[in-house]
């Protein structure tokens, strides 16, 4: 998995941190430091889905849509994460 990704002209660091006992979440995003943290104690495939999930959070924030979905943001991201992950996996060369 990449250690840095570009989202909307921002370079996000992707950190792998053991969340065990610290959080019920598998990932988190901090836009002020352009950092995405992924739980290193979960399986590789779950880490990949979690990264897709966190990218969706960033896209909502960068597009200004986060304010539109407010308290429904997590639900919206959870609904979309598996489809978005599947799209990313099947279209690695989307713009080639």
trRosetta pair geometry for C-beta under 8 A, 3 or more apart (Angstrom, degrees):
i j d omega theta_ij theta_ji phi_ij phi_ji
1 14 6.7 -110 139 124 107 146
1 16 7.7 117 72 -67 129 121
1 38 7.7 -55 128 55 160 162
1 44 7.6 -170 -35 -155 114 88
1 47 6.3 -98 -47 127 158 122
1 48 6.7 -151 -95 -87 119 77
1 51 6.7 -177 -156 -46 131 157
2 5 5.5 103 97 -64 137 87
2 14 6.1 91 98 28 72 142
3 13 6.9 -17 159 -156 74 69
3 14 5.5 -148 -153 57 30 90
4 11 5.7 0 -175 -176 114 97
4 12 6.7 158 -155 81 60 47
4 13 5.7 -31 -100 -107 81 49
4 14 6.5 -156 -74 8 26 86
5 11 7.7 159 81 -154 30 53
5 12 5.3 -18 63 60 80 100
5 14 6.2 54 -3 -37 99 118
5 36 7.7 -8 37 23 115 137
5 55 7.4 -51 109 -99 152 113
6 9 7.2 9 -176 -104 101 17
6 10 7.0 153 -154 74 59 38
6 11 5.7 -31 -97 -97 72 60
6 12 7.4 167 -97 15 19 80
7 10 5.6 -29 70 62 72 91
7 12 5.6 15 15 -11 112 125
7 55 6.4 -166 -98 -144 139 85
7 58 5.0 33 136 129 158 141
7 59 7.0 -107 -169 -68 119 71
7 62 6.7 -157 142 -31 99 156
8 58 7.4 -163 15 148 117 102
8 59 7.4 151 -34 -111 121 58
8 62 4.1 171 0 -169 170 153
10 34 5.1 -145 165 -120 115 132
10 62 7.6 -147 11 -98 127 129
11 34 6.3 77 83 143 52 145
12 34 4.8 -127 -102 173 60 85
12 35 6.6 163 -163 -94 77 17
12 36 5.3 43 162 -9 124 103
12 58 6.8 -57 -72 -106 152 160
13 33 7.9 -46 33 136 114 91
13 34 6.6 97 7 113 77 80
13 35 5.0 -17 62 -113 98 75
13 36 7.2 -174 87 31 49 66
14 36 5.1 -17 -110 72 68 103
14 37 8.0 157 -162 -93 48 25
14 38 6.5 11 -176 -3 93 116
14 51 6.7 14 -137 -123 132 117
15 35 6.2 8 -3 -170 116 104
15 36 7.1 174 24 88 72 48
15 37 4.7 -24 71 -109 104 72
15 38 7.0 170 85 23 50 70
16 37 7.8 154 -93 -160 16 62
16 38 5.5 -30 -106 72 63 93
16 39 7.9 12 -158 124 65 11
16 40 4.0 84 165 -80 96 107
16 47 7.4 4 -118 -143 105 136
17 37 5.1 -17 21 -166 121 112
17 38 7.3 134 28 67 69 40
17 39 6.9 -53 79 -109 64 39
17 40 6.0 172 63 -7 11 104
18 22 7.9 114 116 6 64 124
18 39 6.8 54 -141 -160 30 70
18 40 5.1 -60 -70 56 62 101
18 41 5.0 73 -137 -40 82 106
19 22 5.0 -114 -165 59 57 107
19 23 4.8 -60 -172 48 113 100
19 25 6.8 -103 -171 80 157 67
19 26 6.9 -171 39 -129 154 32
19 37 7.8 122 -69 137 108 113
19 39 3.9 -64 14 -108 118 104
19 40 7.9 141 -4 23 74 62
19 41 6.6 -127 42 24 69 112
20 39 7.5 112 -41 -160 64 112
20 41 4.8 45 -45 -4 111 169
23 28 7.4 -56 171 -42 173 123
23 39 7.8 -138 70 -81 108 117
25 28 6.0 85 109 -60 146 88
25 39 7.6 177 114 -40 62 121
26 38 7.0 4 149 -155 78 66
26 39 4.6 -95 -156 16 59 125
26 42 5.6 -1 -140 -14 113 158
26 46 6.5 -105 -156 154 151 105
26 47 7.7 -145 167 -99 114 48
26 50 4.3 -114 117 -107 116 137
26 53 7.8 74 74 53 110 148
27 36 6.7 2 -175 180 113 89
27 37 6.2 168 -153 90 62 59
27 38 4.9 -12 -104 -106 102 59
27 39 6.4 -108 -63 -8 58 81
27 50 4.1 148 -27 170 129 111
27 51 7.0 180 -109 -73 158 41
27 53 6.2 139 53 78 137 114
27 54 4.7 -98 138 -54 137 123
28 36 7.5 176 89 -154 43 51
28 37 5.0 2 54 53 86 104
28 54 7.2 53 106 -112 6 121
29 35 7.3 166 -153 91 48 53
29 36 5.1 -15 -104 -106 79 76
29 37 7.7 -163 -75 21 34 69
29 54 4.8 152 -57 -162 111 99
29 57 5.0 174 24 92 149 134
29 58 5.9 -141 -161 -60 153 88
30 33 4.9 14 112 39 115 98
30 34 7.7 -61 94 -5 71 11
30 35 4.8 2 55 59 100 96
30 36 8.0 -170 25 -77 64 35
30 37 7.7 36 -1 -9 101 103
31 34 6.6 22 -159 -82 42 51
31 58 6.8 150 -94 -120 100 80
31 61 5.7 -122 -76 133 152 161
36 51 6.8 86 141 -132 142 74
36 54 4.7 116 -146 138 120 146
36 55 7.6 -6 -100 -64 157 61
36 58 7.5 -63 -74 -45 117 129
38 47 5.1 79 164 -152 133 89
38 50 5.3 129 -135 102 98 126
38 51 5.8 -23 -85 -69 138 84
38 54 7.3 -115 -77 -6 88 147
39 42 4.9 65 97 -2 110 107
39 47 7.2 -138 69 -100 65 84
39 50 6.9 -98 27 -169 88 176
40 47 7.5 34 -112 -100 39 131
42 46 4.2 -90 151 91 120 130
42 47 5.8 158 84 -56 99 76
42 50 7.1 97 72 -21 147 142
43 46 4.6 90 58 10 83 103
43 47 6.9 -139 98 -8 42 86
44 47 5.5 -52 -149 33 33 115
44 48 6.5 35 152 -21 65 102
45 48 5.6 -49 -151 32 35 114
45 49 6.6 34 151 -16 65 103
46 49 5.7 -50 -146 38 36 111
46 50 6.1 40 151 -22 65 107
47 50 5.5 -55 -146 38 30 114
47 51 6.4 35 153 -23 64 102
48 51 5.7 -49 -150 31 31 112
48 52 6.7 33 150 -17 62 102
48 85 6.5 106 131 -150 91 117
48 89 7.8 64 157 -74 138 109
49 52 5.6 -52 -154 35 35 113
49 53 6.4 42 146 -24 65 104
49 81 6.0 73 -179 154 87 113
49 82 6.7 -2 -140 -95 116 64
49 85 4.9 -17 -114 -93 67 160
50 53 5.3 -49 -149 33 35 119
50 54 6.4 32 153 -16 66 103
51 54 5.8 -54 -146 38 33 108
51 55 6.3 38 152 -23 65 104
52 55 5.6 -52 -148 33 31 115
52 56 6.7 37 151 -22 62 101
52 81 5.5 122 105 -160 105 77
52 84 5.0 160 177 103 116 105
52 85 3.9 -135 -2 -79 171 84
52 88 6.0 -151 -102 10 116 146
53 56 5.9 -55 -159 29 30 113
53 57 7.1 32 145 -18 62 100
53 77 5.8 85 -160 159 77 111
53 78 7.4 23 -131 -91 114 50
53 81 4.3 2 -87 -118 83 130
53 85 8.0 -9 -39 -55 69 112
54 57 5.4 -45 -155 29 42 116
54 58 6.7 42 148 -18 67 101
55 58 5.6 -53 -153 36 37 112
55 59 6.3 38 150 -20 68 105
55 84 7.5 -163 79 146 113 138
56 59 5.6 -51 -144 36 34 113
56 60 6.5 37 155 -20 64 102
56 77 4.6 149 105 -133 130 93
56 80 5.7 148 -129 91 151 123
56 81 6.3 -111 -1 -88 148 72
56 84 6.0 162 -69 23 116 173
57 60 5.9 -55 -153 34 30 111
57 61 6.5 26 152 -15 64 107
57 66 7.9 52 -167 -99 62 115
57 73 7.2 70 -121 165 81 117
57 77 5.9 10 -64 -104 75 150
58 61 5.7 -59 -151 39 33 110
58 62 6.0 26 157 -16 69 111
59 62 5.8 -54 -136 42 29 108
59 63 6.0 21 164 -13 64 114
60 63 6.2 -64 -142 42 23 104
60 65 4.8 -94 -151 78 70 99
60 66 4.5 103 137 -71 98 77
60 69 6.6 -54 -157 28 133 134
60 73 6.3 140 137 -141 164 106
60 76 7.6 110 -92 96 144 131
60 77 7.3 -84 -21 -73 141 104
61 64 7.9 37 175 -66 29 24
61 66 4.7 23 -90 -34 55 140
63 66 7.9 132 63 -18 77 75
64 67 6.5 -32 176 22 65 109
64 68 7.7 67 128 -15 70 104
65 68 5.0 -52 -161 33 60 119
65 69 6.2 39 149 -10 85 105
66 69 6.4 -68 -149 44 31 96
66 70 7.8 96 156 -71 58 34
66 73 6.1 21 -145 -103 74 134
67 70 6.7 20 -170 -66 35 76
69 72 4.7 -107 -179 76 84 92
69 73 4.7 115 108 -78 117 66
69 76 5.3 -57 -155 -4 148 151
70 73 6.7 -143 98 -29 15 95
72 75 5.0 -60 -164 48 68 115
72 76 5.5 72 137 -28 88 103
73 76 5.8 -60 -148 37 28 111
73 77 6.2 23 158 -16 66 108
74 77 5.8 -55 -145 39 30 110
74 78 6.2 31 156 -20 65 108
75 78 5.8 -55 -146 37 29 111
75 79 6.4 31 154 -22 63 105
76 79 5.8 -55 -151 32 30 112
76 80 6.4 11 157 -5 64 113
77 80 6.0 -69 -146 46 30 102
77 81 6.0 48 158 -53 68 99
78 81 5.9 -31 -137 1 29 118
80 83 5.8 -75 -160 49 52 106
80 84 5.3 47 151 -24 89 115
81 84 5.8 -62 -143 41 25 109
81 85 6.0 28 160 -21 65 109
82 85 5.6 -50 -142 37 31 114
82 86 6.3 34 156 -21 63 105
83 86 5.7 -53 -148 35 30 113
83 87 6.5 35 151 -21 63 104
84 87 5.6 -51 -150 34 32 114
84 88 6.5 33 152 -19 64 104
85 88 5.7 -54 -150 36 31 111
85 89 6.3 28 154 -17 66 108
86 89 5.8 -56 -146 38 30 110
86 90 6.1 15 161 -9 66 114
87 90 6.2 -68 -142 44 24 100
87 91 5.9 -21 173 20 65 120
88 91 6.8 -82 -132 55 18 84
88 92 7.6 57 167 -85 57 59
89 92 7.4 -11 -167 -55 26 90
91 94 4.3 53 154 -78 110 92
93 96 3.9 -36 177 16 103 129
